[in-house]
Amino acid sequence: MAEIGGMLAAGALKLAAGKLAEATGDRVMLQWRFKEDLEAMKDTTESIEAVLEDAERQSLHDKSAKLWLERLTRASYDISDMFDEFEVNKTRRKSTLRKFKVLNPCLTLPSEVRMADKMKKIREKLENMSKERQNYSFTASNRSNDHQVINDRATSSEVIEAEVLGRNLEKQKITDLLTRAPASSELIILPIYGIGGIGKTTLAQLLFNDTHFEDYEKAWVYVSQTFDMSKIKEIVRSQLRLEQGQLVANPQEQDAGPSAPKSILIVLDDLWEEDDFKLDELKKSLKLIGNGHKVHVIVTTRDAAIAEKVKTIDAHNIQALSANVCWTIMKSKIVGFEGRSDKKIFEDIGMEIAKKCGGVALAAQAIGYILRFKTEFNEWVSVKDSGFWNVSSSGSSSGSSPYDNVLASLKLSYSTMPPHLRLCFAYCAVFPKGSDMAKDELIYQWRALGFIKASDGFATWQQLGENCIKQLLEMSFFQRSKSSSIRVEDAVFTMHDLVHDLARLIMGDELLDASTNKPLNSFVTCPDKIRTLRFLRSGQTEHYDAATYSEKTRALCFLGSDGIRNCPVGFSTAKYLRVLDLAECSLKKLPSSIGELRLLRYLNAPRIHDRVVPSCITKLSKLIFLGLPHSPKISELPESIGEMESLMYLDLSDCSGIRELPKSFEKLESLVHLDFSWCSRLSSTPEAFCRLTKLQYLNFSDNYHLALRVLSEVIKNLIELRYLKLSGIEDQESESWDDFFDSIITLSNLEHLDLSSNCGLKTIPDSLCSHKKLRTLDLNYCVNLRRLPENMSRMDNLKFLNADFCKSLDMSTWPITKSSIMLPTFVVSHFEGEEGSNLVLLKDENPHELAIRRLENVRSIEEARRIQLKEKQNLKILTLDWTSGSKGFVEDMELLGALMLPSSLECFVLRGYNSVSFTPAWLKGFASNLTNLSEITLEGLSQCNSLPPLGQLPKLFTLSLKAMPSLTKIDRGFCGHGVKAFAQLNQLTISDMENLEEWTVAYSNGEGAAEEFMFPELCFLVISGCRKLRVSPCPPRVTEQWTIIDSDRVLLRGCGESGPHTGSSTSSAFVRCLQVESCRTPMNQWKLLRHLRGVDLLAIRDCSDVSSSPEVARTLVSHPSWEQSKVLGDLGSLKHLSFYKCEGLMSFPEFIKQLPNLNYLHVAYSPELRKWCEENKTKIGHIRKPIILVDSEL
């Protein structure tokens, strides 16, 4: 691909012009008699700036014009470097001037001489470039390069799914191809190929979720440019729930395992690998998966040759969207176009532009954004006739390909950006393709590089940075990340691969990607071109010594370099370095040479393994961002940290070793962002924070030593605060919370407040409602919170109110309005005089988390259908909740059937559902489409007598079944139809099931089939309040901890004649930890103990009769003489033994001496046993750490 040389010139020159303007008013510059030079350079830059638009246009076909722009870009950077260096040294120079020039006013300092020499060279370079421009006959433009401000007008509520338009016919065609494949074929590979951005992944997603494949076992693998066979195998194996041996290249290496499902669908997305040997290995591995059954594989790739190599049936060349579809997408970006009176005169030219988009939705979106700001016909003509359409990716101006058309539309869109935004976007090429970019960190890097600053229309550079993010989103250059778990709106972004290609082309030689295997010729040929250097893999720094880091390098990023433990010494030679990002490194310590980077403004160095932060870091007087998170070994900050007067962002989260702050900390008056979360040992006084009045973000979450009264004293003066996070403050005093709410009355700018996990918080006062700007309030896990303020419904800006797991909260105090909603909790209501409920307000919402409560207030099925829950693909966490005992307007089963769950869902809670069963359609969708679901809670289903087939959910990890009084048994139907039920289930809770009598832990897939454990990978099991429950035919496998509470019959039942035929020679189960609570049955009847092995810890709590028989002790002993005993348990591995509130236990028998591995004995609230232990210390002397607890919890 040809680089887009010179496209950064406008931004770089604008940056240099700003530095010149500042310098002309600098007193020291005037004292040094640089006024004439500065004014001459300023005039020259203005004259060059006037012709830049024409120069860019000519550079598309004139290589010499392109080279002229590249030289201009470098010269502009040199101007910025010169003035930044002057600024950072000005303080030292002032003291030197006072010392020497007072004695000799005529004295010229060496630094002044060096500055004069630099300025002379740059001035001559600019003048030469100004003369050269006359050779190209560049013409001046009237176009302004001022900041382009987006109008905050509302957009249409109807979202056009641009990527899906026009793909239904192709979806059906591919489905037919797969269906018609020869019956004898065990492996069917159908590649979809086409240019980047045309919709291959979207088409594959449509197929993956199509009802035709709903009964298939499915796996989705994003392959990417790095082909990793082991990774592909692991992902396929985990998603299809295969044994280790079912995905190896050699059939002889297969382990005996269960037969594979009859139908399998695998998508390998974005395949780039060309090597024939690796592709053959891939095909062999895919064939083995089926174990004799059909495997359908859809491969997406940009390369037709790769498609030809991997296919087993005809590959599908994805078709470009029609011009009509592209025009529809473009119009959707032009707000109000359909309502314009003159739209007809734009229709024809709009269609001509649409034809140039190459049939790619991304290109149409980008062009649509350009046109939304162009209201004149001639402006549309200039877009249509732009020279960008005529330049191919090879750099020639003839024979453009579809890829060229797409890239041309992106280039054209880029060319309309204001200069500062060009720099901001192009810099994003430093991030690896497909990676996430965090908003705050990105904006601070832009500022560190000088790309953004306060200007007309923007009071702060932070506001300008957020505006840049907004513009890039509008232009489709950024996309909101779908993988991020961060809930704050617009906090994390990513770029489409094609957009990343554009950014990389724009950067050209300025960005050196050391992750490639290409020779780094730029280091040798022209190191001054390199302004940004990126390392992506560990070990790469070994190839570069101090000489390789050009002093002109402005940004140095180590991303994905987790193998780096020592900072490369070479970076200290990059004296113009502004950004040093060690994000994915894990360093032993920061080197002292870091203090030499005087221009450094951004330093991110997580996971430091040293106690001390070097004091030289305080010499970085221009540093605005300092991140040292996840460094628990750091115990103190430099005493002189207060000298870092420019510092605005300080992240010390999870630096749990810090106990006190230096006295100078209070001098950090420029701080805007301060994160002390998880600094659990930190204790300080208000004096350390009282002067930090510019703070907008403050996080003290999970700090156990900071009193709430102290925090209240700190907070009341921070009137600029927008984000306040105080989750998990261990303060139980109500008076302290009263003081806190009194202190935040002054915070009129507060937008986000996190008070989650505070057990001491019982009420929220009405004074909180005075915060008119508050948008987010998080009260999760405030278990003692009783009520919310009466006037909270009048808080118009409050959009996110979270109060999950607030078990004491009176929901009648929940704020409800007719026309506005608060998320993630939405309370369904019906207002007098209204025909329907307010549920329809959710129609246009697509949140990350949603809890719909009081569903009994829904008036009709149509209301539920209208919100289109299944289409909310951003939804990850969902709760559907009916009030217990309520009577609704609609049958619960019908209502739930209309609330089909989205495939994006990861966590689902169903509470208060009152129907006997579920609709077949809902059950079918539940089992086949929810491939991402990992956590489920079913609670309070009072009438339900059967469970949905959860066993075939491929990623189900946590399952809770609570308070279902009509359920009497758990059996084969719970597993669904397929093999390896609950293949990844790790945690299971069954509680308060008063009528549950039977749990069959083994099942088979048909007559003659081998029996399987229902939960083969279970690590944690809780059975509570299930007094009738018996487990058969044997105990379940629980590898970590099994807790049995008030469920005596589970203890009374051992095994049947045999367990499942799983290849094991024993029916006993391995359990590392067993905890029994509130059992009323004598321990000698606990037959379960006979069938447990490997028990490391046995905890018995609140059991009244554990000493009714001397045989009790024998259950705790593994000794040859007792092997034939009927009550003997295999507990010889026991290391920990604890008794809590076991008042009936009078003593330990002699057999306790025969527990060979017992190291810990805990006794609490068992007075007779405690007394015996004190009187018989010799009998427990072999126990390494006997602990007798009297009045404290275990």
VENNORKA-V828016 format. One record per residue. N is the residue number from 1. RES is the residue in one small letter. SS is DSSP state (a for helix, b for strand, c for the rest). BURIAL is # if it has 9 or more other C-alpha atoms within 8 Angstrom, else .. Layout:
n={N	N}
res={RES	RES}
ss={SS	SS}
burial={BURIAL	BURIAL}
This chain:
n={1	2	3	4	5	6	7	8	9	10	11	12	13	14	15	16	17	18	19	20	21	22	23	24	25	26	27	28	29	30	31	32	33	34	35	36	37	38	39	40	41	42	43	44	45	46	47	48	49	50	51	52	53	54	55	56	57	58	59	60	61	62	63	64	65	66	67	68	69	70	71	72	73	74	75	76	77	78	79	80	81	82	83	84	85	86	87	88	89	90	91	92	93	94	95	96	97	98	99	100	101	102	103	104	105	106	107	108	109	110	111	112	113	114	115	116	117	118	119	120	121	122	123	124	125	126	127	128	129	130	131	132	133	134	135	136	137	138	139	140	141	142	143	144	145	146	147	148	149	150	151	152	153	154	155	156	157	158	159	160	161	162	163	164	165	166	167	168	169	170	171	172	173	174	175	176	177	178	179	180	181	182	183	184	185	186	187	188	189	190	191	192	193	194	195	196	197	198	199	200	201	202	203	204	205	206	207	208	209	210	211	212	213	214	215	216	217	218	219	220	221	222	223	224	225	226	227	228	229	230	231	232	233	234	235	236	237	238	239	240	241	242	243	244	245	246	247	248	249	250	251	252	253	254	255	256	257	258	259	260	261	262	263	264	265	266	267	268	269	270	271	272	273	274	275	276	277	278	279	280	281	282	283	284	285	286	287	288	289	290	291	292	293	294	295	296	297	298	299	300	301	302	303	304	305	306	307	308	309	310	311	312	313	314	315	316	317	318	319	320	321	322	323	324	325	326	327	328	329	330	331	332	333	334	335	336	337	338	339	340	341	342	343	344	345	346	347	348	349	350	351	352	353	354	355	356	357	358	359	360	361	362	363	364	365	366	367	368	369	370	371	372	373	374	375	376	377	378	379	380	381	382	383	384	385	386	387	388	389	390	391	392	393	394	395	396	397	398	399	400	401	402	403	404	405	406	407	408	409	410	411	412	413	414	415	416	417	418	419	420	421	422	423	424	425	426	427	428	429	430	431	432	433	434	435	436	437	438	439	440	441	442	443	444	445	446	447	448	449	450	451	452	453	454	455	456	457	458	459	460	461	462	463	464	465	466	467	468	469	470	471	472	473	474	475	476	477	478	479	480	481	482	483	484	485	486	487	488	489	490	491	492	493	494	495	496	497	498	499	500	501	502	503	504	505	506	507	508	509	510	511	512	513	514	515	516	517	518	519	520	521	522	523	524	525	526	527	528	529	530	531	532	533	534	535	536	537	538	539	540	541	542	543	544	545	546	547	548	549	550	551	552	553	554	555	556	557	558	559	560	561	562	563	564	565	566	567	568	569	570	571	572	573	574	575	576	577	578	579	580	581	582	583	584	585	586	587	588	589	590	591	592	593	594	595	596	597	598	599	600	601	602	603	604	605	606	607	608	609	610	611	612	613	614	615	616	617	618	619	620	621	622	623	624	625	626	627	628	629	630	631	632	633	634	635	636	637	638	639	640	641	642	643	644	645	646	647	648	649	650	651	652	653	654	655	656	657	658	659	660	661	662	663	664	665	666	667	668	669	670	671	672	673	674	675	676	677	678	679	680	681	682	683	684	685	686	687	688	689	690	691	692	693	694	695	696	697	698	699	700	701	702	703	704	705	706	707	708	709	710	711	712	713	714	715	716	717	718	719	720	721	722	723	724	725	726	727	728	729	730	731	732	733	734	735	736	737	738	739	740	741	742	743	744	745	746	747	748	749	750	751	752	753	754	755	756	757	758	759	760	761	762	763	764	765	766	767	768	769	770	771	772	773	774	775	776	777	778	779	780	781	782	783	784	785	786	787	788	789	790	791	792	793	794	795	796	797	798	799	800	801	802	803	804	805	806	807	808	809	810	811	812	813	814	815	816	817	818	819	820	821	822	823	824	825	826	827	828	829	830	831	832	833	834	835	836	837	838	839	840	841	842	843	844	845	846	847	848	849	850	851	852	853	854	855	856	857	858	859	860	861	862	863	864	865	866	867	868	869	870	871	872	873	874	875	876	877	878	879	880	881	882	883	884	885	886	887	888	889	890	891	892	893	894	895	896	897	898	899	900	901	902	903	904	905	906	907	908	909	910	911	912	913	914	915	916	917	918	919	920	921	922	923	924	925	926	927	928	929	930	931	932	933	934	935	936	937	938	939	940	941	942	943	944	945	946	947	948	949	950	951	952	953	954	955	956	957	958	959	960	961	962	963	964	965	966	967	968	969	970	971	972	973	974	975	976	977	978	979	980	981	982	983	984	985	986	987	988	989	990	991	992	993	994	995	996	997	998	999	1000	1001	1002	1003	1004	1005	1006	1007	1008	1009	1010	1011	1012	1013	1014	1015	1016	1017	1018	1019	1020	1021	1022	1023	1024	1025	1026	1027	1028	1029	1030	1031	1032	1033	1034	1035	1036	1037	1038	1039	1040	1041	1042	1043	1044	1045	1046	1047	1048	1049	1050	1051	1052	1053	1054	1055	1056	1057	1058	1059	1060	1061	1062	1063	1064	1065	1066	1067	1068	1069	1070	1071	1072	1073	1074	1075	1076	1077	1078	1079	1080	1081	1082	1083	1084	1085	1086	1087	1088	1089	1090	1091	1092	1093	1094	1095	1096	1097	1098	1099	1100	1101	1102	1103	1104	1105	1106	1107	1108	1109	1110	1111	1112	1113	1114	1115	1116	1117	1118	1119	1120	1121	1122	1123	1124	1125	1126	1127	1128	1129	1130	1131	1132	1133	1134	1135	1136	1137	1138	1139	1140	1141	1142	1143	1144	1145	1146	1147	1148	1149	1150	1151	1152	1153	1154	1155	1156	1157	1158	1159	1160	1161	1162	1163	1164	1165	1166	1167	1168	1169	1170	1171	1172	1173	1174	1175	1176	1177	1178	1179	1180	1181	1182	1183	1184	1185	1186	1187	1188	1189	1190	1191	1192	1193	1194}
res={m	a	e	i	g	g	m	l	a	a	g	a	l	k	l	a	a	g	k	l	a	e	a	t	g	d	r	v	m	l	q	w	r	f	k	e	d	l	e	a	m	k	d	t	t	e	s	i	e	a	v	l	e	d	a	e	r	q	s	l	h	d	k	s	a	k	l	w	l	e	r	l	t	r	a	s	y	d	i	s	d	m	f	d	e	f	e	v	n	k	t	r	r	k	s	t	l	r	k	f	k	v	l	n	p	c	l	t	l	p	s	e	v	r	m	a	d	k	m	k	k	i	r	e	k	l	e	n	m	s	k	e	r	q	n	y	s	f	t	a	s	n	r	s	n	d	h	q	v	i	n	d	r	a	t	s	s	e	v	i	e	a	e	v	l	g	r	n	l	e	k	q	k	i	t	d	l	l	t	r	a	p	a	s	s	e	l	i	i	l	p	i	y	g	i	g	g	i	g	k	t	t	l	a	q	l	l	f	n	d	t	h	f	e	d	y	e	k	a	w	v	y	v	s	q	t	f	d	m	s	k	i	k	e	i	v	r	s	q	l	r	l	e	q	g	q	l	v	a	n	p	q	e	q	d	a	g	p	s	a	p	k	s	i	l	i	v	l	d	d	l	w	e	e	d	d	f	k	l	d	e	l	k	k	s	l	k	l	i	g	n	g	h	k	v	h	v	i	v	t	t	r	d	a	a	i	a	e	k	v	k	t	i	d	a	h	n	i	q	a	l	s	a	n	v	c	w	t	i	m	k	s	k	i	v	g	f	e	g	r	s	d	k	k	i	f	e	d	i	g	m	e	i	a	k	k	c	g	g	v	a	l	a	a	q	a	i	g	y	i	l	r	f	k	t	e	f	n	e	w	v	s	v	k	d	s	g	f	w	n	v	s	s	s	g	s	s	s	g	s	s	p	y	d	n	v	l	a	s	l	k	l	s	y	s	t	m	p	p	h	l	r	l	c	f	a	y	c	a	v	f	p	k	g	s	d	m	a	k	d	e	l	i	y	q	w	r	a	l	g	f	i	k	a	s	d	g	f	a	t	w	q	q	l	g	e	n	c	i	k	q	l	l	e	m	s	f	f	q	r	s	k	s	s	s	i	r	v	e	d	a	v	f	t	m	h	d	l	v	h	d	l	a	r	l	i	m	g	d	e	l	l	d	a	s	t	n	k	p	l	n	s	f	v	t	c	p	d	k	i	r	t	l	r	f	l	r	s	g	q	t	e	h	y	d	a	a	t	y	s	e	k	t	r	a	l	c	f	l	g	s	d	g	i	r	n	c	p	v	g	f	s	t	a	k	y	l	r	v	l	d	l	a	e	c	s	l	k	k	l	p	s	s	i	g	e	l	r	l	l	r	y	l	n	a	p	r	i	h	d	r	v	v	p	s	c	i	t	k	l	s	k	l	i	f	l	g	l	p	h	s	p	k	i	s	e	l	p	e	s	i	g	e	m	e	s	l	m	y	l	d	l	s	d	c	s	g	i	r	e	l	p	k	s	f	e	k	l	e	s	l	v	h	l	d	f	s	w	c	s	r	l	s	s	t	p	e	a	f	c	r	l	t	k	l	q	y	l	n	f	s	d	n	y	h	l	a	l	r	v	l	s	e	v	i	k	n	l	i	e	l	r	y	l	k	l	s	g	i	e	d	q	e	s	e	s	w	d	d	f	f	d	s	i	i	t	l	s	n	l	e	h	l	d	l	s	s	n	c	g	l	k	t	i	p	d	s	l	c	s	h	k	k	l	r	t	l	d	l	n	y	c	v	n	l	r	r	l	p	e	n	m	s	r	m	d	n	l	k	f	l	n	a	d	f	c	k	s	l	d	m	s	t	w	p	i	t	k	s	s	i	m	l	p	t	f	v	v	s	h	f	e	g	e	e	g	s	n	l	v	l	l	k	d	e	n	p	h	e	l	a	i	r	r	l	e	n	v	r	s	i	e	e	a	r	r	i	q	l	k	e	k	q	n	l	k	i	l	t	l	d	w	t	s	g	s	k	g	f	v	e	d	m	e	l	l	g	a	l	m	l	p	s	s	l	e	c	f	v	l	r	g	y	n	s	v	s	f	t	p	a	w	l	k	g	f	a	s	n	l	t	n	l	s	e	i	t	l	e	g	l	s	q	c	n	s	l	p	p	l	g	q	l	p	k	l	f	t	l	s	l	k	a	m	p	s	l	t	k	i	d	r	g	f	c	g	h	g	v	k	a	f	a	q	l	n	q	l	t	i	s	d	m	e	n	l	e	e	w	t	v	a	y	s	n	g	e	g	a	a	e	e	f	m	f	p	e	l	c	f	l	v	i	s	g	c	r	k	l	r	v	s	p	c	p	p	r	v	t	e	q	w	t	i	i	d	s	d	r	v	l	l	r	g	c	g	e	s	g	p	h	t	g	s	s	t	s	s	a	f	v	r	c	l	q	v	e	s	c	r	t	p	m	n	q	w	k	l	l	r	h	l	r	g	v	d	l	l	a	i	r	d	c	s	d	v	s	s	s	p	e	v	a	r	t	l	v	s	h	p	s	w	e	q	s	k	v	l	g	d	l	g	s	l	k	h	l	s	f	y	k	c	e	g	l	m	s	f	p	e	f	i	k	q	l	p	n	l	n	y	l	h	v	a	y	s	p	e	l	r	k	w	c	e	e	n	k	t	k	i	g	h	i	r	k	p	i	i	l	v	d	s	e	l}
ss={c	c	c	c	c	c	c	c	a	a	a	a	a	a	a	a	a	a	a	a	a	a	a	a	c	c	a	a	a	a	a	c	c	c	a	a	a	a	a	a	a	a	a	a	a	a	a	a	a	a	c	a	a	a	a	a	a	a	a	c	c	c	a	a	a	a	a	a	a	a	a	a	a	a	a	a	a	a	a	a	a	a	a	a	a	a	a	a	a	a	a	a	a	a	a	a	a	a	a	a	a	c	c	c	c	c	c	c	c	a	a	a	a	a	a	a	a	a	a	a	a	a	a	a	a	a	a	a	a	a	a	a	a	a	a	a	c	c	c	c	c	c	c	c	c	c	c	c	c	c	c	c	c	c	c	c	c	c	c	c	c	c	c	c	c	c	c	a	a	a	a	a	a	a	a	a	a	a	a	c	c	c	c	c	c	c	b	b	b	b	b	b	b	c	c	c	c	c	c	a	a	a	a	a	a	a	a	a	c	c	a	a	a	c	c	c	b	b	b	b	b	b	b	b	c	c	c	c	a	a	a	a	a	a	a	a	a	a	a	a	c	c	c	a	a	a	c	c	c	c	a	a	a	c	c	c	c	c	c	c	c	c	b	b	b	b	b	b	b	b	b	c	c	c	c	a	a	a	a	a	a	a	a	a	a	a	a	a	a	c	c	c	c	b	b	b	b	b	b	b	b	c	c	a	a	a	a	a	a	a	c	c	c	c	c	b	b	c	c	c	c	c	a	a	a	a	a	a	a	a	a	a	a	c	c	c	a	a	a	c	c	c	a	a	a	a	a	a	a	a	a	a	a	a	a	c	c	c	c	c	a	a	a	a	a	a	a	a	a	a	a	a	c	c	c	c	a	a	a	a	a	a	a	a	c	c	a	a	a	a	c	c	c	c	c	c	c	c	c	c	c	a	a	a	a	a	a	a	a	a	a	a	a	a	a	c	c	c	a	a	a	a	a	a	a	a	a	a	a	a	c	c	c	c	c	c	b	b	a	a	a	a	a	a	a	a	a	a	c	c	c	c	c	c	b	c	c	b	c	c	a	a	a	a	a	a	a	a	a	a	a	a	a	a	c	c	c	c	b	b	c	c	c	c	c	c	c	c	c	c	c	b	b	b	c	c	a	a	a	a	a	a	a	a	a	a	a	a	a	a	b	b	b	c	c	c	c	c	c	c	a	a	a	a	a	c	a	a	a	c	c	b	b	b	b	c	c	c	c	a	a	a	a	c	c	a	a	a	c	c	c	c	c	c	b	b	b	b	c	c	c	c	c	c	c	c	c	c	a	a	a	a	a	c	c	c	c	c	b	b	b	c	c	c	c	c	c	c	c	c	c	a	a	a	a	a	c	c	c	c	c	b	b	b	c	c	c	c	c	c	c	b	c	c	a	a	a	a	a	c	c	c	c	c	b	b	b	c	c	c	c	c	c	c	c	b	c	c	c	c	a	a	a	c	c	c	c	c	b	b	b	c	c	c	c	c	c	c	c	c	c	c	a	a	a	a	a	c	c	c	c	c	b	b	b	c	c	c	c	c	c	c	c	c	c	a	a	a	c	c	c	c	c	c	c	c	b	b	b	c	c	c	c	c	c	c	c	a	a	a	a	a	a	a	a	c	c	c	c	c	c	c	b	b	b	c	c	c	c	c	c	c	c	a	a	a	a	a	a	a	a	a	a	a	a	a	c	c	c	c	c	b	b	b	c	c	c	c	c	c	c	c	b	c	c	a	a	a	a	a	c	c	c	c	c	b	b	b	c	c	c	c	c	c	c	c	b	c	c	a	a	a	a	a	c	c	c	c	c	b	b	b	c	c	c	c	c	c	c	c	a	a	a	c	c	c	c	c	c	c	c	c	b	b	b	b	b	c	c	c	c	c	c	c	c	c	c	a	a	a	a	a	c	c	c	c	c	c	b	b	b	b	b	c	a	a	a	c	c	c	a	a	a	a	a	a	c	c	a	a	a	c	c	c	c	c	b	b	b	b	b	c	c	c	c	c	c	c	c	c	c	a	a	a	a	a	a	a	c	c	c	c	c	c	c	c	b	b	b	b	b	c	c	c	c	c	c	c	c	a	a	a	a	a	a	a	a	a	a	c	c	c	c	c	b	b	b	b	b	c	c	c	c	c	c	c	c	c	c	a	a	a	c	c	c	c	c	b	b	b	b	b	c	c	c	c	c	c	b	b	c	a	a	a	a	c	c	c	c	c	c	c	c	c	c	c	b	b	b	b	b	c	c	c	c	c	c	b	b	b	c	b	b	c	c	c	c	c	c	c	c	b	b	c	c	c	c	c	c	b	b	b	b	b	c	c	c	c	c	b	b	b	c	c	c	c	c	c	c	c	b	b	b	b	b	c	c	a	a	a	a	a	c	c	c	c	c	c	c	c	c	c	c	c	c	c	c	c	b	b	c	c	b	b	b	b	b	c	c	c	c	c	a	a	a	c	a	a	a	a	a	b	b	c	c	c	b	b	b	b	b	c	c	c	c	c	c	c	c	c	a	a	a	a	c	c	c	c	c	a	a	a	c	c	c	c	c	c	c	c	c	c	c	c	c	b	b	b	b	b	c	c	c	c	c	c	c	c	c	a	a	a	a	a	c	c	c	c	c	b	b	b	b	b	c	c	a	a	a	a	a	a	a	a	a	c	a	a	a	a	c	c	c	c	b	b	b	b	c	c	c	c	c	c}
burial={.	.	#	#	#	#	#	#	#	#	#	#	#	#	#	#	#	.	#	#	#	.	#	#	.	.	.	.	#	#	.	.	.	#	#	.	#	#	#	#	#	#	.	#	#	#	#	#	#	#	#	#	#	#	#	#	.	#	#	#	.	.	.	.	#	#	#	#	#	#	.	#	#	#	#	#	#	#	#	#	#	#	#	#	#	#	.	#	.	.	.	.	.	.	.	.	#	.	.	#	#	.	.	.	.	.	.	.	.	.	.	#	#	.	#	#	.	#	#	#	.	#	#	.	#	#	#	.	#	#	.	.	#	.	.	.	.	#	.	#	#	.	.	.	.	.	.	.	.	.	.	.	.	.	.	.	.	.	.	.	.	.	.	#	.	.	.	.	.	#	#	.	.	#	#	.	.	#	.	.	#	.	.	.	.	#	#	#	#	#	#	#	#	#	#	#	#	#	#	#	#	#	#	#	.	#	#	#	#	.	.	.	#	#	.	#	#	#	#	#	#	.	#	#	.	.	#	.	.	.	.	#	#	.	#	#	#	.	#	#	#	#	#	.	#	#	#	#	.	.	.	.	.	#	.	.	.	.	.	#	#	.	#	#	#	#	#	#	#	#	#	#	#	.	.	.	.	.	#	#	#	#	#	#	#	#	#	#	#	#	#	.	#	#	#	#	#	#	#	#	#	#	#	#	.	#	#	.	.	#	#	.	.	.	#	#	.	#	.	.	#	#	#	.	#	#	#	.	#	#	#	#	#	#	#	.	.	.	.	.	.	.	#	.	.	#	.	.	#	#	#	#	#	#	#	#	#	#	#	#	#	#	#	#	#	#	#	#	#	#	#	#	.	.	.	.	.	.	#	#	#	.	#	#	.	.	.	#	#	#	#	#	#	.	#	.	#	.	.	#	.	.	#	#	#	#	#	#	#	#	#	#	#	.	.	.	#	#	#	#	#	#	#	#	#	#	#	#	#	#	.	.	.	.	.	#	#	#	#	.	.	#	#	#	#	#	#	#	#	.	#	#	#	#	.	.	.	#	.	#	#	.	#	#	#	#	#	#	#	.	#	#	#	#	#	#	#	#	#	#	#	.	.	.	.	.	.	.	.	.	#	#	#	#	#	#	#	#	#	#	#	#	#	#	#	#	#	#	.	#	#	#	#	#	#	.	.	.	.	.	.	#	#	.	.	.	#	#	#	#	#	#	#	#	#	#	#	#	.	#	#	.	.	#	#	#	.	.	#	#	#	#	#	#	#	#	#	#	#	#	#	#	#	#	#	.	#	.	#	#	.	#	#	#	#	#	#	#	#	#	#	#	#	#	#	#	#	#	#	#	.	.	#	#	#	#	#	#	#	#	#	#	#	#	#	#	#	#	#	#	.	#	#	#	#	#	#	#	#	#	#	#	#	#	#	#	#	#	#	#	#	#	#	#	#	#	#	#	#	#	#	#	#	#	#	#	#	#	#	#	#	#	#	#	#	#	#	#	#	.	#	#	.	#	#	#	#	#	#	#	#	#	#	#	#	#	#	#	#	#	#	#	.	.	.	#	.	#	#	#	#	#	#	#	#	#	#	#	#	#	#	#	#	#	.	#	#	#	#	#	#	#	#	#	#	#	#	#	#	#	#	#	#	#	#	#	#	#	#	#	#	.	.	#	.	#	#	.	#	#	#	.	#	#	#	.	#	#	#	#	#	#	#	#	#	#	#	#	#	#	#	#	.	#	.	#	.	#	#	.	#	#	#	#	#	#	#	#	#	#	#	#	#	#	#	#	#	#	#	.	#	#	#	.	#	.	.	#	#	#	#	#	#	.	.	#	.	.	#	.	.	.	#	.	.	.	.	.	.	.	#	#	#	#	#	#	#	#	#	#	.	.	.	.	.	#	#	#	#	#	#	.	.	.	.	.	#	#	#	#	#	#	#	#	#	#	#	#	#	#	#	.	#	#	#	.	#	#	#	#	.	#	#	#	#	#	#	#	#	#	#	#	#	.	.	.	.	#	#	#	.	#	#	#	#	#	#	#	#	#	#	#	#	#	#	#	#	#	#	#	#	#	#	#	#	.	#	#	#	.	.	#	#	.	#	#	#	#	#	#	#	#	#	#	#	#	#	#	#	#	#	#	#	#	#	.	#	.	#	#	#	#	#	#	#	#	#	#	#	#	#	#	#	#	#	#	#	#	.	#	#	#	#	#	#	#	.	#	#	#	#	#	#	#	#	#	#	#	#	#	#	#	#	#	#	#	#	#	#	#	#	#	#	#	#	.	.	.	.	#	#	#	#	#	#	#	#	#	#	#	#	#	#	#	#	#	#	#	#	#	#	#	#	#	#	.	#	#	#	#	#	#	#	#	#	#	#	#	#	#	#	#	#	#	#	.	.	#	#	#	.	.	.	.	.	.	#	#	#	#	#	#	#	#	#	#	#	#	#	#	.	#	#	#	.	#	#	#	#	#	#	#	#	#	#	#	#	#	#	#	#	#	#	#	#	#	#	#	.	.	.	#	#	#	#	#	#	#	.	.	.	#	.	.	.	.	#	#	#	#	#	#	#	#	#	#	#	#	#	#	#	#	#	.	#	#	.	#	.	.	#	#	#	#	#	.	.	#	#	#	#	#	#	#	#	#	#	#	#	#	.	#	#	.	.	.	.	.	#	#	.	.	#	.	.	#	.	#	#	#	.	.	.	.}
